[in-house]
Amino acid sequence: MIITRDLYLDRLKRKANNGLVKVVTGLRRSGKSFLLMTLFKNWLLETGVKSENILAIDLESDDNRALRNPDELSAYFKTHIHEGQGRCYVLIDEAQMAIQKSELKSDEPIRLYGILTDLIKRRNADVYVTGSNSKFLSSDIRTEFRGRSDEIRVYPLTFAEYFSSCRHQDKLQAWRDYSTYGGLPYLAFVDNEEDKRNYLSNLFSNIYFKDIVERFSLQGDEILSTLTDILASNVGSLTNPTRLAKTFESKGIKASDVTISLDIERLIDSFLIQKAARYDVKGKKYIDSPFKYYFADIGLRNSRLRFRQQEPTHIMENIIYNELVARGYEVDVGIVRKESKDNEGKRELKNLEIDFVCNKGNERFYVQSAYSIPTVEKMNQETSSLNSVPDSFPKVIATQDNVAPYHTEKGYLVINVLDFLLGQK
């Protein structure tokens, strides 16, 4: 069974031959290498590109060890790309292997970026690279390529991708597994639950944390590990470094808000978590603090808590957030300020929350994640913030209730969360 990853393959196709270095980034083990080196390469061959015009280099392979030296890599391209041979497609997997500072000079990272940008100056070269979160982060791309790159962010499997690839015939059973173990592609083909747990746990200890500790020359990962656990326990809750520092203090651990802020940014740059800012819908401005944090993969979040803290409301909210960003939306937490009167008749200003404000170009819609809506009172609670939105963009309420999609009197779409995840918005 092949997981086609059409969402990302289509993005690569659209960006082909655009004169920029296409950089495929994302969480380790999310399928970047397979996307570029198998799916995209096969598409090039199917469209008539000659195999000799596809230079596919896996720098993680010992066979290409010499090419980890930027000078050798540059010489390789000069040897294999000639004028008159037609367009050449350069596919480099694990490009960060060419900037190992322990083996190369301290200025070699700039050397590698220079080689890649020099390649795209050639009329007959189109360049694609993948980079792990260890030494090829999104912040590096913005700094070093200076506008000469095009980033394609790859996320773990969406529920639709997982369901299409797994062997479950029943979508409820697929949802149970997905909401527990997440969407890292390898797990779609693993049946044993103990093997799934061990795989997720090992990723943290042997890859993710190790990458961050080595990259930033940290003395250890105690604060980073504890911070990850706290964020996992409070996924989707408003917080900031100052509040988190107090939580550390309650656990008997000294950690300043500055250190915590740095570690949060490291987790974000490593694609493990994502930060959602609050947006004042009426005021049309962002609110600086606090923020919400979501895990890029719900299975990794659950693994950090040893699968003990399984709140279905927070898990569902995290999965919807991941779905929306995978579909290419900019996603914020919406705030609507509403004036009301208290029990004494005094006027007060309340902040009502909309779970997600989703923007893509001129398109916008709002999403409420409501685990269950058993009563009219609960429906009124879920729609109170939507009722105060001063525009007519679509509004969606996703729920785990077993309901066929319908529209409320005010036009809000109420839809089962699995139908929402399996459909296209």
C-alpha positions in Angstrom: 0.0 0.0 0.0 1.4 3.4 -1.0 0.2 6.6 0.7 0.1 9.0 -2.3 0.3 12.3 -0.3 -1.5 14.1 -3.2 -1.9 17.3 -1.1 1.9 17.8 -1.1 2.7 16.2 -4.4 0.3 18.7 -6.1 2.1 21.6 -4.4 5.5 20.3 -5.7 4.0 20.0 -9.2 2.7 23.6 -9.1 6.1 24.9 -8.0 8.2 23.0 -10.6 10.5 25.1 -12.7 9.7 28.3 -10.8 13.3 29.4 -10.5 13.5 28.8 -6.7 15.0 26.2 -4.5 12.1 24.0 -3.3 12.7 23.1 0.3 10.6 20.3 1.8 10.5 20.7 5.5 8.6 19.1 8.4 8.6 16.9 11.4 11.1 13.9 11.2 9.4 10.7 10.0 6.5 12.7 8.5 7.2 11.4 4.9 9.4 14.1 3.3 11.9 11.7 1.8 9.2 9.5 0.3 7.4 12.4 -1.1 10.4 13.8 -2.9 12.5 10.8 -3.8 9.7 8.4 -4.7 6.4 10.1 -5.5 7.8 13.3 -7.1 10.6 11.4 -8.9 8.0 8.9 -10.3 5.9 11.9 -11.5 8.8 13.4 -13.3 9.5 10.1 -15.1 5.8 9.7 -16.0 5.8 13.2 -17.6 8.7 12.2 -19.9 11.8 13.4 -18.0 14.7 11.2 -18.8 16.2 9.3 -15.9 19.7 10.6 -16.6 18.3 14.2 -16.1 17.1 13.4 -12.6 20.0 13.7 -10.1 18.6 12.1 -6.9 21.1 12.2 -4.1 20.4 10.7 -0.6 23.0 12.3 1.6 22.1 10.0 4.5 23.3 7.0 2.5 26.9 5.9 3.0 27.2 5.5 -0.8 27.0 9.3 -1.0 29.2 10.1 2.0 31.8 12.0 -0.1 29.0 14.3 -1.4 28.5 15.6 2.2 31.5 17.8 1.6 30.1 20.9 -0.2 33.2 21.1 -2.5 32.6 17.5 -3.6 28.9 18.2 -4.0 29.6 21.3 -6.1 32.0 19.4 -8.3 29.4 16.6 -8.8 26.9 19.1 -10.2 29.5 20.7 -12.5 30.2 17.2 -13.9 26.6 16.0 -14.3 24.8 19.2 -15.5 25.7 20.5 -19.0 24.3 23.0 -21.3 22.2 21.4 -24.0 21.2 18.2 -22.1 17.8 19.6 -21.3 16.4 20.5 -17.9 17.9 18.6 -15.0 16.0 18.0 -11.8 18.2 18.0 -8.7 16.7 16.1 -5.7 18.7 16.2 -2.5 17.5 14.2 0.4 18.6 15.2 3.9 20.6 18.2 2.7 21.6 19.0 6.3 24.1 16.2 6.1 26.3 18.5 4.0 26.6 21.0 6.9 27.8 18.9 9.7 30.0 21.4 11.6 31.8 18.6 13.4 33.3 17.4 10.2 33.4 20.6 8.1 34.5 24.2 8.5 32.4 26.6 10.5 31.4 28.6 7.4 30.2 25.5 5.5 26.4 26.1 6.1 26.7 29.3 4.0 28.7 27.4 1.4 25.9 24.8 1.0 23.2 27.5 0.6 25.4 29.2 -1.9 25.8 26.0 -3.9 22.0 25.5 -4.1 21.3 29.1 -5.0 24.0 29.0 -7.7 22.3 25.9 -9.2 19.0 27.7 -9.7 20.9 30.4 -11.7 21.5 27.8 -14.3 18.8 27.9 -17.0 18.5 24.1 -17.1 18.5 23.2 -13.3 15.5 22.8 -11.0 16.4 22.2 -7.4 14.5 20.4 -4.6 15.8 19.5 -1.2 14.5 17.9 2.0 15.9 18.9 5.4 15.4 17.5 8.8 14.5 19.5 11.9 18.1 19.0 13.2 20.0 21.5 11.1 17.7 22.7 8.3 14.9 24.5 10.1 12.4 26.9 8.7 14.2 29.8 10.4 17.5 28.9 8.7 15.7 28.8 5.3 14.4 32.3 5.7 17.8 33.6 6.8 20.1 31.9 4.4 18.2 31.7 1.1 17.0 35.4 1.3 13.9 35.0 -0.8 15.3 32.5 -3.2 13.5 29.5 -1.8 10.0 28.1 -1.7 9.1 26.1 1.4 6.7 23.1 1.3 5.8 22.1 4.8 4.9 18.4 5.1 2.7 17.3 8.1 1.9 13.8 9.4 -1.0 12.0 7.8 -4.3 13.7 7.9 -7.2 11.5 9.0 -8.3 11.2 5.4 -4.8 10.0 4.4 -4.7 7.6 7.3 -8.1 6.2 6.6 -7.4 5.7 2.9 -4.2 3.8 3.7 -5.0 1.7 6.8 -6.7 -1.6 6.8 -9.7 -0.6 8.9 -13.0 -0.8 7.1 -14.8 1.1 9.8 -14.0 4.8 10.1 -14.8 4.8 13.8 -12.2 2.2 14.5 -9.8 4.2 12.3 -10.6 7.3 14.3 -9.9 5.5 17.6 -6.4 4.5 16.4 -5.7 7.8 14.8 -6.7 9.9 17.8 -4.6 7.7 20.0 -1.4 7.0 17.9 -1.5 9.8 15.4 -0.6 10.0 11.8 3.1 9.3 11.4 3.1 7.3 8.1 5.0 4.2 9.5 2.2 3.6 12.1 -0.4 3.2 9.4 1.1 -0.2 8.7 1.7 -1.3 12.3 -1.0 -3.4 14.0 0.5 -4.1 17.4 -0.3 -1.3 19.9 2.8 -1.9 22.0 5.0 -1.5 18.9 3.2 1.8 18.2 3.8 3.1 21.7 7.5 2.1 21.6 7.9 3.8 18.2 6.5 7.1 19.4 8.5 7.0 22.7 11.8 6.2 20.9 11.3 9.1 18.5 11.3 11.6 21.3 14.3 10.2 23.2 16.5 9.1 20.2 15.7 11.7 17.6 13.6 14.8 18.5 15.2 15.8 21.8 18.7 14.6 20.7 18.4 16.9 17.6 17.6 19.9 19.7 20.2 19.3 22.3 22.9 18.8 19.7 21.9 21.8 17.6 21.8 24.3 20.4 24.6 22.7 22.5 22.4 22.3 25.5 23.7 20.7 28.7 20.7 18.4 28.9 17.1 18.1 28.1 15.4 18.1 31.5 13.7 21.5 31.1 12.9 20.8 27.5 11.4 17.4 28.4 9.4 18.8 31.3 8.2 21.7 29.1 7.0 19.2 26.5 5.1 17.3 29.1 3.4 20.4 30.4 2.4 21.6 27.0 1.1 18.1 26.2 -1.0 18.1 29.4 -2.4 21.5 28.5 -2.8 21.3 24.8 -5.1 23.9 23.5 -5.0 25.9 26.7 -4.0 29.6 26.9 -0.6 30.0 28.4 2.7 31.9 28.2 6.3 31.6 29.5 5.6 33.4 32.7 2.7 31.1 33.6 4.8 28.1 32.6 7.7 29.2 34.8 5.3 29.2 37.8 4.3 25.6 36.9 7.9 24.6 36.8 8.4 26.2 40.2 5.5 24.2 41.6 7.3 21.1 40.4 10.5 22.2 42.2 12.4 23.0 39.0 14.1 26.3 38.4 13.4 27.6 34.9 13.2 31.3 33.9 10.6 32.5 31.5 13.4 33.4 29.1 14.7 29.8 29.1 11.2 28.5 28.6 10.5 31.0 25.8 13.7 29.8 24.0 12.8 26.1 24.4 9.3 26.8 23.1 10.8 28.4 20.0 13.1 25.4 19.6 10.1 23.0 19.8 8.3 25.1 17.2 11.4 25.3 14.9 11.7 21.5 15.2 8.1 21.2 14.0 7.0 19.3 17.1 4.5 22.0 18.2 2.7 24.9 16.6 1.7 28.2 18.2 -1.8 29.7 17.6 -2.0 33.5 18.3 -5.3 35.2 19.4 -7.0 37.4 16.9 -9.5 40.1 17.8 -12.1 39.6 15.1 -13.9 42.9 15.6 -10.8 44.9 16.3 -8.9 43.2 13.4 -5.7 42.9 15.4 -3.6 40.3 17.2 -3.4 40.0 20.9 0.2 39.4 22.0 -0.2 37.0 24.9 -1.1 34.3 26.0 -1.1 31.8 23.1 -2.3 28.2 22.5 0.0 25.4 21.5 -0.9 22.3 19.5 1.2 19.2 18.8 2.0 18.5 15.2 1.0 14.9 15.8 -1.5 13.8 18.3 0.1 10.5 18.8 3.3 12.2 19.9 1.3 14.3 22.4 -0.3 11.2 23.8 3.0 9.4 24.0 4.5 12.2 26.2 1.6 11.5 28.7 2.1 7.8 28.4 -1.4 7.6 27.0 -2.9 8.3 30.4 -4.5 11.8 29.8 -6.9 11.1 27.0 -9.3 14.1 27.0 -11.3 13.6 23.9 -12.3 17.3 23.7 -8.6 18.5 23.6 -7.6 15.7 21.3 -10.3 16.5 18.8 -9.4 20.2 18.9 -5.7 19.4 18.2 -6.6 17.2 15.3 -8.9 19.8 13.7 -6.1 22.4 14.1 -3.6 20.1 12.3 -6.2 19.4 9.6 -6.7 23.1 8.9 -3.0 23.9 8.7 -2.4 20.9 6.5 -5.0 22.2 4.1 -3.0 25.4 3.8 -4.9 27.8 6.1 -3.4 30.3 8.4 -5.1 29.4 11.7 -5.7 31.8 14.7 -7.7 31.6 17.8 -10.6 34.1 17.5 -11.7 36.6 20.2 -14.9 38.5 20.0 -15.5 41.2 22.5 -19.2 41.4 23.5 -20.8 43.9 25.9 -23.3 42.6 28.4 -24.8 43.3 31.8 -23.9 41.5 35.0 -26.4 40.5 37.7 -26.4 44.1 39.1 -27.2 45.6 35.7 -23.7 47.0 35.3 -22.2 46.8 31.8 -19.2 44.5 31.3 -17.1 43.5 28.4 -16.7 39.8 27.8 -14.2 38.0 25.6 -15.9 35.2 23.7 -13.7 32.6 22.0 -13.9 31.1 18.5 -11.7 28.0 18.3 -10.3 28.7 14.9 -10.2 31.6 12.4 -9.0 30.2 9.1 -7.6 32.4 6.3 -6.2 31.5 2.9 -5.9 34.5 0.6 -9.3 36.2 0.4 -11.0 33.1 1.9 -12.0 32.9 5.5 -14.2 30.7 7.7 -14.7 30.0 11.4 -14.6 26.6 13.1 -15.9 25.7 16.5 -14.8 22.3 17.9 -17.7 21.0 20.1 -17.2 17.4 21.3 -20.9 17.0 21.9 -24.0 19.2 21.7 -26.7 17.4 23.7 -28.9 20.3 24.5 -30.2 23.6 23.3 -28.2 25.3 26.0 -25.0 23.7 24.8 -25.8 24.8 21.2 -26.4 28.4 22.4 -23.0 28.3 24.3 -21.2 27.1 21.2 -22.8 29.7 18.9 -22.7 32.7 21.2 -19.3 33.8 19.9 -20.2 33.1 16.3 -23.3 35.2 16.6 -21.2 38.2 17.5 -18.9 38.0 14.4 -19.4 41.1 12.3 -19.1 39.4 8.9 -20.8 36.8 6.7 -18.0 34.3 6.2 -18.9 30.6 6.6 -19.1 29.2 10.1 -18.7 25.5 11.0 -19.4 23.6 14.1 -17.6 20.2 14.2 -18.9 17.7 16.7 -18.5 14.0 17.5 -22.2 13.6 17.7 -23.6 11.2 15.1 -25.4 13.7 12.9 -25.9 14.2 9.2 -24.6 17.7 8.2 -27.2 20.4 8.6 -27.4 24.2 8.8 -28.8 26.1 11.7 -31.3 28.9 11.3 -28.4 31.3 11.1 -26.7 29.3 8.4 -24.0 27.7 10.5 -22.9 24.2 9.3 -23.1 21.5 11.9 -21.1 18.5 10.9 -19.7 15.3 12.4 -16.0 15.7 12.9 -15.2 12.6 10.8 -17.2 13.9 7.9 -15.4 17.2 8.2 -12.0 15.6 8.2 -12.8 13.3 5.3 -14.3 16.0 3.2 -12.8 19.1 1.7 -13.5 22.7 2.9 
